[in-house]
């Protein structure tokens, strides 16, 4: 499975196996990722998109994957789709240090890390020790799971509508506006993203009675029983009227009706409005995550 040239000697923290081969990665780590579908929602969703739509959807560089094995069992996994952040499952401080040391020895350049809070902080500290590059906290996120769905009230006038081909230009524009608003950059090409969502029926608009789209909410493909609500966005002129809540409630209902075992979503903890809205709909906290940028040079 290893395709790098770095040392792969096992340690007491286990053995990291690195690859650019998605199929090899899923063969080795797939069962582990599916064992905790809520906490592993991002790697499950991203690898499913890579499998079905190809690696170019997330950037020009070849995706890289890693699996940590100890005593014949998978302990953790990571993926990265350049130029985006490293995304890694939960690690101990020792495991985070071993991964940072491995990637640093291979000369990898990372823009940052996205992981559960303890893991993100431990890896950021380890990365600085091994590279001299410090991290800056970019965002704190909270992962929620839907309990009992409760429609937000009062429901605004209008109706839901699944996006279709004629919505392609609007979807692309709103995708870019959403990416800028959340401050995490454009992860996928907006045109490709719009095509994928139209093909899968994965975006729902809330329309006013005259047919004007005023908000959107999307869902990821169902993998390991979980579906994640994504890209909830209301353009500035239409905010404060309940449109986002109505769209989110609708896509959550549709995911349950289609057979999802778990419906999940992430929020920015710095946004009390969205956190309050999702809890009123019925979402309950699961875990907190952090995103760090690696941009600051320090003395080694």
LUMTOR-360107 format. One record per residue (C-alpha): x, y, z; residue in three letters. Coordinates in Angstrom, 1 decimal, padded with zeros to 4 digits. Each point is the difference from the previous one (the first is absolute). Layout:
BEGIN
c1  c2  c3  code
X  Y  Z  ALA
...
This chain:
BEGIN
c1  c2  c3  code
000.0  000.0  000.0  UNK
002.8  002.4  000.7  UNK
001.0  002.2  -002.9  UNK
002.3  002.5  001.8  UNK
003.7  -000.5  000.6  UNK
000.1  000.8  003.7  UNK
000.8  -002.4  002.7  UNK
-003.0  -002.3  000.9  UNK
001.5  -001.7  003.0  UNK
-002.8  -000.9  002.6  UNK
000.1  001.8  003.4  UNK
-001.9  -000.5  003.2  UNK
-002.5  002.5  -001.4  UNK
-000.6  -002.3  -003.0  UNK
000.9  000.2  -003.7  UNK
-001.1  002.7  -002.4  UNK
-000.6  -001.3  -003.5  UNK
-000.3  002.8  -002.6  UNK
-001.4  -000.3  -003.5  UNK
-001.5  002.0  -002.9  UNK
-002.2  -003.0  -001.0  UNK
-003.6  000.5  001.2  UNK
-001.0  -003.6  -000.5  UNK
002.9  -001.3  002.1  UNK
-000.9  002.6  002.7  UNK
-003.6  -001.0  000.1  UNK
000.9  -003.7  000.0  UNK
002.1  000.5  003.1  UNK
-001.9  002.8  001.8  UNK
-003.6  -000.3  -001.3  UNK
-001.3  -002.1  002.9  UNK
001.7  002.2  002.5  UNK
-001.6  003.2  -001.4  UNK
-003.4  -001.7  -000.2  UNK
000.3  -001.1  003.7  UNK
-000.6  003.6  001.1  UNK
-001.9  001.6  -002.8  UNK
-000.9  003.2  001.8  UNK
003.5  000.9  001.1  UNK
001.4  -001.1  -003.3  UNK
-002.6  001.7  -002.2  UNK
002.5  002.2  -001.9  UNK
002.5  -002.8  -001.1  UNK
-003.0  -002.2  -000.8  UNK
-001.6  002.7  -002.2  UNK
003.1  001.2  -001.6  UNK
001.3  -003.4  -001.0  UNK
-003.4  -000.9  -001.4  UNK
000.1  003.1  -002.1  UNK
003.5  -000.9  -001.2  UNK
-001.1  -003.5  -000.8  UNK
-003.0  001.1  -002.0  UNK
001.1  003.2  -001.6  UNK
003.8  -000.2  -000.2  UNK
002.8  001.8  001.8  UNK
-000.1  003.2  -002.0  UNK
-003.1  001.2  001.8  UNK
002.0  001.2  003.1  UNK
003.1  001.4  -001.7  UNK
002.9  -000.6  -002.3  UNK
002.3  -002.0  002.3  UNK
-000.3  -003.7  000.6  UNK
-001.9  -000.8  003.2  UNK
002.1  -001.7  002.7  UNK
-001.3  -002.5  002.6  UNK
001.4  -001.6  003.0  UNK
-000.9  -002.8  002.4  UNK
001.4  -000.6  003.5  UNK
000.2  -003.7  000.9  UNK
000.9  -001.5  003.3  UNK
-000.1  -003.7  000.9  UNK
-001.8  -000.8  -003.3  UNK
-002.8  002.5  000.6  UNK
-000.7  003.4  -001.6  UNK
000.4  002.7  002.7  UNK
-000.5  003.2  -002.1  UNK
000.0  001.4  -003.5  UNK
000.6  003.2  -001.9  UNK
-000.6  001.5  -003.4  UNK
001.1  003.1  -001.8  UNK
-001.2  001.4  -003.3  UNK
002.6  002.7  -000.9  UNK
000.0  002.9  000.4  UNK
-002.4  -000.5  002.9  UNK
000.6  -000.8  003.7  UNK
001.0  -003.3  001.4  UNK
-003.1  -001.8  001.5  UNK
000.8  -002.6  002.6  UNK
-002.1  -002.2  002.3  UNK
000.6  000.0  003.8  UNK
003.6  -000.5  001.1  UNK
001.8  000.0  003.3  UNK
002.8  002.5  000.5  UNK
002.6  -002.7  -000.7  UNK
-001.8  -001.1  -003.2  UNK
-000.3  003.7  -001.2  UNK
003.7  000.5  000.6  UNK
000.9  -003.1  -001.9  UNK
-002.1  001.1  -003.0  UNK
001.4  003.5  000.0  UNK
003.5  -001.4  000.2  UNK
-000.7  -002.4  -002.9  UNK
-001.5  002.7  -002.3  UNK
002.7  002.5  000.9  UNK
002.8  -002.5  -000.8  UNK
-001.6  -000.6  -003.4  UNK
000.1  003.7  -000.7  UNK
-003.8  000.5  -000.1  UNK
-001.3  003.6  000.1  UNK
-003.3  000.3  001.8  UNK
-002.3  003.1  000.1  UNK
-001.6  -001.1  003.2  UNK
-002.0  -002.7  001.8  UNK
-003.7  -000.8  000.6  UNK
-000.8  -002.5  002.8  UNK
-001.7  -000.4  003.3  UNK
001.2  002.6  002.5  UNK
002.6  -002.1  001.9  UNK
001.4  -001.5  -003.1  UNK
000.2  003.3  -001.9  UNK
001.8  001.7  002.8  UNK
002.4  -002.9  000.6  UNK
000.9  -000.3  -003.7  UNK
000.5  003.8  -000.3  UNK
002.5  000.0  002.9  UNK
001.8  -003.1  -001.5  UNK
000.1  001.7  -003.4  UNK
001.8  003.0  001.5  UNK
002.5  -002.2  001.8  UNK
000.9  -001.9  -003.2  UNK
-000.2  002.8  -002.5  UNK
000.3  003.3  001.8  UNK
-003.3  001.1  -001.5  UNK
-002.5  001.1  002.6  UNK
-003.8  -000.2  -000.3  UNK
-002.7  002.6  000.5  UNK
-003.5  -001.0  000.9  UNK
-002.3  000.8  -002.9  UNK
-003.4  -001.4  001.1  UNK
-001.7  -002.0  002.7  UNK
-002.8  -002.3  -001.2  UNK
-002.7  -002.1  001.6  UNK
-001.3  -003.2  -001.5  UNK
-003.7  -000.6  000.6  UNK
-002.2  -003.0  -000.4  UNK
-003.8  000.2  -000.7  UNK
-002.2  -001.2  002.9  UNK
-003.7  000.6  -000.5  UNK
-000.6  002.3  -002.9  UNK
-002.1  003.1  000.9  UNK
-001.0  002.4  -002.7  UNK
001.0  003.5  000.8  UNK
-002.9  002.3  000.6  UNK
-001.6  001.8  -001.5  UNK
000.9  -001.5  -003.3  UNK
000.5  002.9  -002.5  UNK
-002.3  000.2  -003.1  UNK
001.2  -002.0  -002.9  UNK
001.1  -003.6  -000.7  UNK
003.0  -002.2  -000.6  UNK
001.3  -000.9  -003.4  UNK
002.8  -002.3  -001.1  UNK
002.6  001.8  -002.2  UNK
000.0  -001.0  -003.7  UNK
002.2  000.8  -003.0  UNK
-001.5  003.4  -000.6  UNK
001.3  001.0  003.5  UNK
003.6  -000.8  -000.9  UNK
001.2  003.6  -000.2  UNK
-001.7  001.0  003.2  UNK
001.4  -003.0  001.8  UNK
003.6  000.8  -001.1  UNK
-000.3  003.6  001.1  UNK
-001.6  -000.9  003.4  UNK
002.7  -002.6  000.6  UNK
002.7  002.5  -000.4  UNK
-001.8  002.5  002.2  UNK
-000.5  -002.7  002.7  UNK
003.6  -001.0  -000.1  UNK
001.1  003.6  000.4  UNK
-002.5  000.6  002.8  UNK
001.1  -003.0  002.1  UNK
003.6  001.0  -000.4  UNK
001.4  -003.5  -000.9  UNK
000.7  000.6  -003.7  UNK
-001.4  -001.7  -003.0  UNK
000.6  -003.7  000.4  UNK
-001.5  -001.0  -003.4  UNK
-000.4  001.6  -003.3  UNK
-003.4  001.7  000.1  UNK
-001.1  -001.2  -003.5  UNK
000.9  -003.6  000.8  UNK
-001.6  000.3  003.4  UNK
-003.2  001.3  -001.6  UNK
000.0  -002.9  -002.6  UNK
000.5  -002.6  002.8  UNK
-002.9  001.4  002.1  UNK
-002.3  000.2  -002.9  UNK
000.8  -003.6  -001.1  UNK
-000.7  -001.3  003.6  UNK
-002.9  002.3  000.9  UNK
002.2  001.1  002.8  UNK
-001.1  003.7  000.4  UNK
-003.4  001.3  001.0  UNK
-001.1  003.6  -000.4  UNK
-002.5  001.8  002.1  UNK
-002.2  002.0  -002.4  UNK
-002.3  002.9  000.7  UNK
-003.6  -000.4  -001.2  UNK
000.9  001.8  -003.3  UNK
002.8  -002.6  -000.7  UNK
003.0  002.0  001.1  UNK
002.8  -002.1  001.6  UNK
001.0  001.6  003.3  UNK
002.1  -002.6  001.8  UNK
001.5  -003.4  -000.6  UNK
001.1  -003.1  001.9  UNK
001.7  -003.1  -001.2  UNK
000.8  -003.5  001.1  UNK
003.0  -002.2  -000.6  UNK
-000.4  -003.5  -001.4  UNK
-001.1  -002.7  002.5  UNK
003.1  -002.0  001.1  UNK
000.0  -002.5  002.8  UNK
-003.6  001.1  000.9  UNK
001.0  003.6  000.6  UNK
-001.0  003.1  -002.0  UNK
001.5  003.5  000.7  UNK
-001.9  003.2  -000.5  UNK
002.3  002.4  -001.9  UNK
000.1  003.4  -001.7  UNK
-002.8  001.7  001.9  UNK
-000.1  003.5  -001.5  UNK
-002.3  003.0  -000.2  UNK
001.1  003.0  -002.1  UNK
000.3  003.2  002.1  UNK
-003.2  001.7  -001.3  UNK
-002.2  -003.0  001.2  UNK
001.5  -000.6  003.4  UNK
-001.9  000.1  003.3  UNK
-003.3  -001.4  -001.4  UNK
000.3  -003.7  000.9  UNK
000.9  -001.2  -003.5  UNK
003.2  -001.9  001.0  UNK
-001.8  -001.7  002.8  UNK
-002.8  -001.1  -002.3  UNK
002.4  -001.3  -002.6  UNK
002.1  -001.9  002.6  UNK
-003.1  -001.6  001.6  UNK
-001.1  -001.1  -003.5  UNK
003.3  -001.7  -001.0  UNK
000.2  -001.6  003.5  UNK
-003.5  -001.4  -000.4  UNK
000.8  -001.2  -003.5  UNK
003.2  -001.8  001.2  UNK
-001.9  -001.8  002.7  UNK
-002.7  -001.0  -002.5  UNK
002.6  -001.3  -002.4  UNK
001.3  -002.4  002.7  UNK
002.9  001.9  001.7  UNK
000.9  -001.4  003.4  UNK
001.7  003.2  001.1  UNK
-000.4  003.5  -001.3  UNK
003.0  002.3  000.9  UNK
001.2  003.5  -000.4  UNK
002.9  002.2  001.0  UNK
-000.3  003.6  001.3  UNK
002.5  002.8  000.7  UNK
000.0  000.5  003.7  UNK
000.6  003.7  -000.5  UNK
-003.5  000.2  -001.5  UNK
-002.6  -000.2  002.8  UNK
-002.9  000.6  -002.5  UNK
000.6  -003.2  -002.0  UNK
000.8  -002.0  003.1  UNK
-003.3  001.1  001.6  UNK
-001.9  -000.7  -003.1  UNK
001.2  -003.6  -000.5  UNK
-000.7  -000.8  003.6  UNK
-003.6  001.3  -000.3  UNK
-000.4  -002.3  -003.0  UNK
001.1  -003.0  002.1  UNK
003.8  -000.3  -000.5  UNK
002.1  -001.0  003.0  UNK
003.7  000.4  000.6  UNK
002.3  -003.0  -000.7  UNK
003.6  001.4  000.1  UNK
002.0  003.2  -000.6  UNK
002.6  000.4  -002.7  UNK
002.7  002.6  -000.7  UNK
001.7  001.3  -003.2  UNK
003.6  001.3  000.2  UNK
001.9  001.8  -002.7  UNK
003.8  -000.7  -000.2  UNK
001.3  003.4  -001.1  UNK
002.2  001.4  002.7  UNK
003.8  -000.7  000.0  UNK
001.6  -000.4  003.5  UNK
003.4  -000.7  001.4  UNK
001.0  -003.7  000.1  UNK
